[in-house]
Structures are given as structure tokens and as C-alpha cells.
Amino acid sequence: MHTMHYHRHCDRNFVGSAFFGLAVMGVGTLFLLDHLNLLSGYRAIQFWPLFIAVWGLFRLAMPGRLPEKAWGASLVIGGSLALGHTLGAFTVPWSLVWPLLVLAAGLHILVTVFWTRRRREQINLVTHVVMGEKEERVEHAPFEGGAVDVVMGSYVLDLRKAEFGEGQHDLWVKVFMGEVIVRVPARLDVRVDGTQIAGSIENDAPRYEEDSDRPALVIHSQVALGALKIQ
């Protein structure tokens, strides 16, 4: 089981690095074509939603669970709509965009709820925060895994007094226009398997060797226009 998670982690790191390299090349190519006046009257900056849509395609193509596939599909649809708007193909008023964003966020939460319900034996913490604030503590109780969704809100998870058995424990975190703070004990080996779009991921937890005997917490994160902090 540990080997399977390790290979999946490596695959995601490879895809993320490949996308970053292609994105840098794409930006350079667009600005070069813009400088040579080969964009048919468009400006390079107008193509920024293209990278969101392409990242969504990457998420759909790489191995992943149902919520991750739904996240990739949302990026493709949102990036495509934004690209059409910036290129003038059609106009999408903000009065329509915001309800669509909220609808997509609700659909994503539903997908996550059904997915976590099928895997209760691996997860004992499920939290959804929409336009609000919440703080939770796991004290003197085993932590087997969890799933956190935050949309336009903030959430604090304190695991410093939680009990961790041997092996790997998984925490799935998705943040859209919000902030998640995870506080962990110093004895825990914390690894982050994350992607971000116009967001930030900060891991201030102590670093240990991958083959250490310490219990491990792997945080699978997707952050868009928000922040994830591990303290």
C-alpha cells in the first residue's frame, strides 16, 4: 500500500513539473507571437484562462479519484468560458459568473460527500465550510484520515493532540477563495501533494526522511485563489 501511494505521489509530481515547464514555454511563446504581431489583433495577456483549462485537462488525464476528476472538469469549463470572454467570442456577465461558481462549488461538495461516504473505513473526519469560519480539534483520539472542502471561508484543524498509528494517513484538502490551517505535532512526518492556481501552499512542519519509522500524514491539496498553511 505504501508503495502504491509513493508511485502515485511521484506521478503527480511529474505531471505538475511537466505542466509548469509547458506553462513557462507557453507564456514565452505567446509574448513572442505578440511581439511579432502574429496573434491576429489579440494580446498575449488575453490568453491567461487557457492555462487554467489546460491544467484541468492535465487533472483529468492523470490518475486520480472522482473528486479530483470533478475538479479537473470544473477547471476546463471555467477556463474555457473565461477564455471565450477575454477573446471577445461571447460576453459572460459577472451576475451570471458568481451563481455558476457557487453552483460548481456545491456540486463539487456533493461529489466529495458521496465519495467519502463510500470510504468511511479510511476517513473519520469530513468537513465542509461555505462562506463561514470553523475550527476543529482532534484530541486524544485516533486520526485515520479526512476530507476538507472550503469555499469562500476559513477552517482551522488542530491535530497536535491527535493519535497517529503506524503508516500513512491521508487528508484531502480543497480550498477555493478561502484559507485552511492545519496544525500538526512535531513527531509527524508531513508531506504535501498539492496543486495551486493563484494560491499558496506553505508547509512549515518539520521535514523527515521518507523511509523513517514515523507516522506520516500526506495532505492532498488543491488550492485556487486561496491558501493552505501547515504549521
N, C-alpha and C positions, 0 to 999 in steps of 0.2 A: 504493500500500500504506500509506504513511504517513497519507494522508487517511482511509482506512478505519479504521485504528486510532484516529485522532483522533475520528471521529464516534462510534465505539463507546465511547471514553472519556467523551465528552460525554453520551451516552445513560445510561451508568451513573451519572455524577454527578447527572444529573437525577432518575433513579429513586431514588437514595439520598437526595437532598434532599427529594423528594416524600414518601418513606416517613417521614423524620424529622419533617416537618411534620404528617403524618397521625397519627404516633405521639403527638406532643405534644398534638394535638387529642383523640385517643382517651383519653389519660390524664386530661385535664381533664374530658372528658365522663363518664368512669367515676366520678371522685370527686364530680362534681356529682350524678349519679344516686344515688350512695351517700349523699350528704348529704341528698337528698330522699327517701331510703328507697324508691327505685324499683327496686332490684336483687333483689327477691323474697327477701330474707334473706341474700343474698351480700354480701361485702365487695369493694371495688374492687381491693384488693391480690391477690385470688384470681384475677384475670383476666390476670396478668402473662404466662402462657405464650401468650396469644392473640397478642401482638406477635411472638413467635418464629415462630408458624405463619404469620402474615400476611407476615412478611418472607420466609419460604420461598416463599410464593405469588408475591411480587414477583420473587424469583430465578428461578422457573420461567417467569414471563411475559416477562421481559426477554431480549434476545438474549444467547446465551452458548454455551459449549462443553459437551460431555457431562459432565465432572466438575462444572461449575457447576450443571447441572441436577440431578445426583445430590445435590449439597449442598443445593439448594433443597428437594428431596423429603424429605431427612432432617430438615430444619428443620420442614417441615409435619407429618410423622409425629410427631417428638419433641414439638413444641409442642402438638399435638392430644392426645397421651397425657398430657402434663403438665397441660393444661387440664382434662381429664376427671378427673384425680386431685385437683387443687385444688378443683374444684367438687363433689367427692364423688360423681360419677357412677359411678366404679369406683375400686378401690384397686390401685395398682401398687407392689408391694414393691420395696425397693432391691435385694434379692437377684436380682430379675428385670431391673431397670433397667440395672445395670452390665454384665451379659453382652450386653444389647441394644446398649449404647453401643459396646462393643468389637466386636461383630458389624458394626455400622454403619460403624465406622471401618475395619475390614478390607475391607468391600465397597467403600467409597469409594476405598481404596488400589488395589484391583483395577481399578476403573474408570479411575483415573488412569494405572495401568501400561499398560493396553491403549490408552488414548488417546495416551500419549506414544510408545508403540511405533509407532503409525501415523504419527507426525510426527518421526521421528528426524532428518530432514534439517533441522529447525528447532531441535532441542534436543540438547545434548551433556552435560547433567548431570541425572540423575534420582536423587532421594534419598528414602528413607522411614525415619523413625525412630519406633519404637513403644516407649514406656516405657524409654527409654535416652538416651544422650548421644553426640553425634557432631560432629566438626569437620573441615571440608574447606577446602583452599586450591587456587585455580587460579592457577598461577604460570607466566609466560612461555608461555602457551598461549591460543588464541582462545576466547572465551566466546560461544557462539551462542544460548544460551537454556537454561532449566532449569525443573524442576518439583520442588518440595519439599513433602512431607507429614510433619507431626509430630503425633503423638498421645501425650499424657502423657509428653513428653520434651523435650530441648533440642538445638538444632542451631546451629552457627556456620559461616557461609560467608564466606570471605575472598577477595574479588575485587580487592584493591588492586594486585596484580601481574599481573592478567589482561589479555589483549589484546582491545580492542573495536574492531571495524571501524566504518565509517560506517553511519548509520541507526539503527533501533530494535532493541533486544534485549529479549526478554520473559522474565520469571521469574515462575512461578506458585507461590505460597506458601499453604499451608493449615495452620492451627495449631488444634489442639483440646487445651485444658488443657496447654499447653506454651509454649515460648519459642523464637523464631528470631531470630538476629542476623546481619545482612548487612553486611559491611564493604566499602565501595566506594572507588575512587580519587577524588580531588578533581576531576579533569578531567571526570568523568562527569556527565551530566545525568540525575538520578534522579527519576522520577515514581512516585507510588503511586496505584493504582486499587484501593481496598480497602474492605471492609466488616468490621464487628466487632460481636459480641454479647457483652456483659460482658467485653470485652477491650480492648487498647490497641494503637495503631499510632503509632510515633514515627519521624519522618524528620528526622534531623539532618544529612543530606547538603547540600552547597551547592546553592542554587537558581539556575537559569539561565532565560533566555527560551526559550519553546517553539520559536521559529524559529532558534535558534542552530545553528551547524555542528558542535557537539559530538556525539559518540555518546550515545545515550540508552538508559537502562535503565528499562523500565516494569515495576513489580512489581505483579502482580495478586494481591491477598491477600484471604483470608477467615480471620478470627480469631474464635474462640469460646472464652471462658474462658481466654485466653492473651495473649501479647504478641508483637509484631513490632517489631524495632528496626533502623533503618538508620543506620549510623554512617560 
